[in-house]
Amino acid sequence: MKKAIQALKLFFKILFVAVLIYAIYNHKLVGYGWAQLKGQVHILYHAEPIEKVLADKNFPDSLKVKLKIVNDIRNFAKDSLGLNTSKNYTKIFDQKGKPVLWVVTGCAPFAMKAYEWEFPFLGAVSYKGFFVEEKGFPEIEKLKRLGYDTEYHPTGAWSTLGWFNDPILSNMLRRSEGQLAELIIHELTHATLYLPGSVDYNENFATFVGEQGAIHYLKSKYGLNGEAYTKYLHYQEDEKIYGEYMIQSVKKLDQVYKNFGTHLTVKEKLRLKYRTVARIMKGIDQLKLHRPQVYSFDFRKEELPNNTFFMGFYRYRKQQNEFALIPIKSAKDLKHFVLKHIQGSKD
């Protein structure tokens, strides 16, 4: 017994030293992790149960309707799609109309290659989040010094992959019912299946399940002639056309970069790059969309996007055509699709 206790003490001493050494050599990563934990805990601590908010007379009735819908979406995701809901989205955090998380991405200036960060348990990830906007500025400057294109923007939602019970963010309630269903099902898909170091697969899988899940949720609730169902189908048709156009644009840009050769100066490369980007953005006006004004690019008011903009489509949509080959005619088919991929991740 005495030897066992001594062995246990030795184990904890070694573990403490190992953790200490890791913290010393990875102090920046540890500091970032601590800041992220504080931001997440702040949101969780101030999140209110949905039932309490529904009883609040000062909370807008229009948003209360959306909150009741959230529970319908959760039940559909769990019962019809087999997703892990746990206690996710049973509380709401009031953003007071302000963003709460910003995400930085980077991409090589003359190649369609995203910058990646390495995180414990998650592996290589092509984006990095900050709960305090100013905290991300040094990361942006670092990427710029390395010569990368960068983008820094607020995000509407994220998944903690089961580490915490994710709350509804109040700004999420501004979305239509279909878009809200898509977002929640997307994030619950991450909480159900997430492969470390496979960001593109994870995001493409969640995008497909989120979109298909929203379609079948609305169909089951309103029927084929329901207004919400029809509007969401039009929205998805636009997203598919626009997304596919951008995926092809990524390939076009990639080919332009590969043809540069060694004789061109940086200035010449930039000129060819932005000439190609300008043609791409102008080409949006030729797409047959239900709501062209949503996607149209205003050259007078907007700056031409850089490679991070295009890589965002690759991250979320490059495998959509591949997934679309699988016939999904019902929620049952989609549930089978999800379970098959979960099983495949274990094999």
C-alpha positions in Angstrom: 0.0 0.0 0.0 2.8 2.3 1.0 4.6 1.7 -2.4 1.4 2.4 -4.3 1.0 5.7 -2.5 4.7 6.6 -3.2 4.2 5.6 -6.9 1.1 7.8 -7.1 2.9 10.8 -5.6 5.8 10.3 -8.0 3.3 10.2 -10.9 1.7 13.5 -9.9 5.1 15.1 -9.4 6.2 14.0 -12.9 2.8 15.2 -14.3 3.2 18.6 -12.6 6.7 19.0 -14.0 5.6 18.0 -17.4 2.7 20.5 -17.3 5.0 23.2 -16.0 7.6 22.6 -18.8 4.8 22.6 -21.4 3.5 25.9 -20.0 6.9 27.5 -20.1 7.7 26.5 -23.6 4.2 27.2 -24.9 3.4 30.3 -22.8 1.8 32.1 -25.8 -0.5 29.1 -26.5 -1.3 28.7 -22.9 -2.1 32.4 -22.6 -4.3 32.3 -25.7 -6.1 29.2 -24.3 -6.7 31.0 -20.9 -8.1 34.1 -22.7 -10.5 31.9 -24.7 -11.6 30.0 -21.6 -12.4 33.3 -19.9 -14.4 34.6 -22.8 -16.3 31.4 -23.1 -17.0 31.2 -19.3 -18.2 34.9 -19.4 -20.8 34.0 -22.0 -21.9 30.8 -20.2 -22.1 32.6 -16.8 -24.3 35.3 -18.2 -26.5 33.1 -20.3 -30.1 32.8 -19.2 -32.4 29.7 -19.4 -34.8 30.1 -22.4 -37.8 29.6 -20.1 -36.7 32.6 -18.0 -36.3 34.8 -21.0 -39.7 33.8 -22.4 -41.3 34.9 -19.1 -39.5 38.3 -19.3 -42.1 41.0 -20.3 -39.3 43.3 -21.6 -38.0 40.7 -24.1 -39.5 41.4 -27.6 -42.4 39.1 -28.5 -41.0 38.7 -32.1 -37.8 37.2 -30.6 -39.7 35.0 -28.2 -41.3 33.3 -31.2 -37.8 32.5 -32.5 -36.8 31.2 -29.1 -39.7 28.7 -29.1 -38.6 27.6 -32.6 -35.1 26.8 -31.3 -36.6 24.0 -29.2 -38.4 22.6 -32.2 -35.1 22.6 -34.1 -33.3 20.9 -31.3 -35.9 18.2 -31.1 -35.8 17.6 -34.8 -32.0 17.5 -34.8 -32.0 14.9 -32.0 -35.0 12.7 -32.9 -34.9 12.9 -36.7 -31.2 13.4 -37.5 -29.5 11.6 -34.6 -27.4 14.5 -33.6 -26.0 15.0 -30.1 -27.9 18.0 -28.7 -27.0 17.5 -24.9 -28.0 20.8 -23.3 -26.9 22.9 -26.2 -29.1 25.9 -27.0 -31.3 25.7 -23.9 -29.9 29.1 -22.8 -29.5 32.4 -24.4 -26.8 35.0 -24.1 -27.8 38.6 -24.8 -25.1 40.2 -27.1 -26.9 43.6 -26.9 -26.4 43.8 -30.7 -22.6 43.5 -30.5 -20.3 40.8 -31.8 -18.7 38.5 -29.2 -16.2 36.5 -31.2 -13.9 37.6 -34.0 -12.0 35.2 -36.4 -8.8 35.8 -38.2 -7.8 33.8 -41.3 -4.7 34.0 -43.5 -3.8 32.8 -47.0 -0.6 32.8 -49.1 -0.8 35.9 -51.4 0.0 33.9 -54.6 -1.3 30.4 -53.8 -4.6 29.0 -52.6 -3.0 27.8 -49.4 -4.5 28.7 -46.0 -2.4 29.6 -43.0 -2.9 27.0 -40.2 -2.5 27.2 -36.5 -1.8 24.1 -34.4 -3.9 23.5 -31.3 -3.9 20.6 -28.8 -6.7 18.1 -29.5 -7.9 20.0 -32.6 -4.8 19.7 -34.7 -4.2 22.1 -37.6 -6.9 24.7 -37.9 -7.2 27.4 -40.6 -8.8 30.1 -38.4 -8.2 31.6 -34.9 -10.9 33.2 -32.7 -10.7 36.0 -30.2 -13.4 37.1 -27.7 -11.8 40.6 -27.5 -11.4 42.2 -30.9 -8.2 44.0 -30.0 -6.5 40.7 -29.0 -6.6 39.6 -32.6 -4.7 42.7 -34.0 -1.2 41.3 -33.2 -2.0 38.1 -35.0 -3.1 40.0 -38.1 0.1 42.1 -38.0 2.1 38.9 -37.6 0.5 37.3 -40.7 1.0 40.5 -42.7 4.7 40.6 -41.8 4.9 37.1 -43.1 3.4 38.2 -46.3 0.0 36.6 -46.0 -3.4 37.9 -47.1 -5.6 38.3 -44.0 -9.2 38.7 -43.0 -10.7 39.5 -39.6 -14.4 39.5 -39.0 -17.0 38.7 -36.4 -18.7 35.3 -36.5 -22.3 34.6 -35.6 -21.9 31.2 -33.9 -19.4 28.5 -33.0 -19.3 25.0 -31.4 -17.3 24.1 -28.3 -17.5 20.5 -29.5 -19.1 19.2 -26.3 -16.7 20.9 -23.9 -19.5 23.3 -22.8 -23.3 23.6 -23.4 -23.4 26.2 -26.1 -26.1 29.0 -25.7 -28.1 30.7 -28.3 -26.6 34.1 -29.1 -29.2 36.8 -29.3 -28.1 38.0 -32.8 -28.8 34.5 -34.1 -32.5 35.2 -33.7 -32.4 37.8 -36.4 -32.2 35.1 -39.0 -35.1 33.5 -40.8 -36.4 30.3 -39.4 -34.7 28.3 -42.2 -31.3 30.0 -41.7 -31.6 29.6 -37.9 -32.3 25.9 -38.3 -29.3 25.6 -40.7 -27.0 27.3 -38.2 -28.1 25.3 -35.2 -28.0 22.0 -37.0 -24.6 22.9 -38.5 -23.1 23.6 -35.0 -24.8 20.5 -33.5 -23.2 18.5 -36.3 -19.8 19.7 -35.0 -20.7 18.6 -31.5 -21.6 15.2 -32.9 -18.6 14.6 -35.2 -15.4 16.5 -35.4 -12.2 15.1 -36.7 -9.0 16.7 -35.4 -6.8 18.3 -38.0 -9.5 18.0 -40.7 -11.1 21.5 -40.8 -12.2 21.4 -44.5 -14.0 18.0 -44.0 -15.6 19.1 -40.7 -16.9 22.3 -42.1 -18.1 20.8 -45.4 -19.8 17.9 -43.6 -21.5 20.3 -41.1 -22.5 22.6 -44.0 -24.2 19.8 -45.9 -26.0 18.4 -42.8 -27.0 21.9 -41.8 -28.5 22.8 -45.1 -30.2 19.5 -45.8 -31.4 19.3 -42.2 -33.0 22.8 -42.4 -34.8 21.7 -45.6 -36.3 18.6 -44.1 -37.1 20.4 -40.8 -39.1 23.0 -42.7 -40.7 20.4 -45.0 -41.9 18.4 -42.0 -43.2 21.5 -40.2 -44.9 23.4 -43.1 -45.2 21.0 -46.0 -44.0 21.5 -49.6 -46.2 24.5 -50.1 -45.2 26.3 -46.9 -43.9 29.9 -47.4 -41.0 29.4 -45.0 -40.0 26.2 -46.9 -40.2 27.8 -50.3 -38.2 30.9 -49.2 -35.5 28.8 -47.8 -35.3 26.7 -50.9 -34.8 29.9 -53.0 -32.1 31.0 -50.5 -30.4 27.6 -50.8 -30.6 27.7 -54.6 -28.8 31.1 -54.5 -26.2 29.9 -52.1 -25.5 26.8 -54.2 -25.1 28.8 -57.4 -23.0 31.5 -55.8 -20.9 29.0 -53.8 -20.2 26.9 -56.9 -19.2 30.0 -58.8 -16.7 30.9 -56.1 -15.3 27.4 -55.9 -14.6 27.6 -59.7 -13.1 31.0 -59.1 -10.7 29.5 -56.5 -9.5 27.0 -59.1 -9.2 29.9 -61.7 -7.1 31.9 -59.3 -5.0 28.9 -58.4 -4.2 28.3 -62.0 -3.3 32.0 -62.5 -0.8 31.7 -59.6 0.7 28.5 -60.9 1.3 30.1 -64.3 3.2 33.1 -62.8 6.7 31.7 -63.3 9.8 33.2 -61.7 10.3 36.2 -64.1 7.4 38.3 -62.8 8.0 40.9 -60.1 5.7 41.1 -57.0 4.1 44.2 -58.5 3.3 42.4 -61.7 1.9 39.4 -59.8 -0.4 41.7 -57.8 -1.6 43.4 -61.0 -2.5 40.1 -62.6 -4.0 38.8 -59.3 -6.4 41.7 -58.8 -7.3 41.9 -62.5 -8.5 38.3 -62.2 -10.3 39.0 -58.9 -12.1 42.0 -60.5 -13.3 39.9 -63.4 -14.6 37.3 -60.9 -16.5 39.8 -58.8 -17.9 41.4 -62.0 -19.1 38.0 -63.1 -21.4 37.7 -60.2 -23.9 39.9 -62.0 -24.3 37.2 -64.7 -25.5 34.6 -62.2 -29.2 33.7 -62.3 -30.2 34.3 -58.7 -33.5 34.9 -56.8 -31.9 37.8 -54.9 -29.1 39.1 -57.0 -28.9 42.3 -54.9 -27.7 40.3 -51.9 -24.6 39.0 -53.8 -23.8 41.8 -56.1 -20.4 43.5 -55.6 -20.3 47.3 -55.5 -16.9 48.4 -56.9 -17.6 51.9 -55.8 -17.9 51.1 -52.1 -16.1 47.8 -51.5 -12.5 46.8 -51.7 -11.6 43.8 -53.9 -11.4 40.7 -51.7 -8.1 38.8 -51.2 -7.4 35.1 -51.1 -8.8 34.6 -47.6 -12.3 35.5 -49.0 -12.1 32.8 -51.6 -10.5 30.2 -49.3 -13.5 30.6 -47.1 -15.7 29.0 -49.8 -13.2 26.2 -50.2 -13.3 25.6 -46.4 -17.1 25.3 -46.2 -18.2 24.2 -49.7 -15.6 22.4 -51.8 -17.0 18.9 -51.0 -20.7 19.9 -51.4 -21.0 18.5 -55.0 -19.5 15.2 -53.7 -21.9 15.0 -50.8 -24.8 16.0 -53.2 -24.3 12.7 -55.1 -25.8 10.9 -52.2 -29.6 10.9 -52.5 -31.1 12.6 -49.5 -34.9 12.4 -50.0 -35.9 12.4 -46.3 -34.7 13.2 -42.8 -34.3 9.4 -42.4 -31.9 9.4 -45.3 -29.9 12.3 -43.8 -29.8 10.5 -40.4 -28.4 7.4 -42.1 -25.8 9.7 -43.8 -24.7 11.2 -40.5 -24.5 7.8 -38.7 -22.5 6.3 -41.6 -19.9 9.1 -41.3 -19.8 8.7 -37.5 -19.2 5.0 -37.9 -16.6 5.7 -40.6 -14.7 8.0 -38.3 -14.3 5.2 -35.8 -13.1 2.6 -38.3 
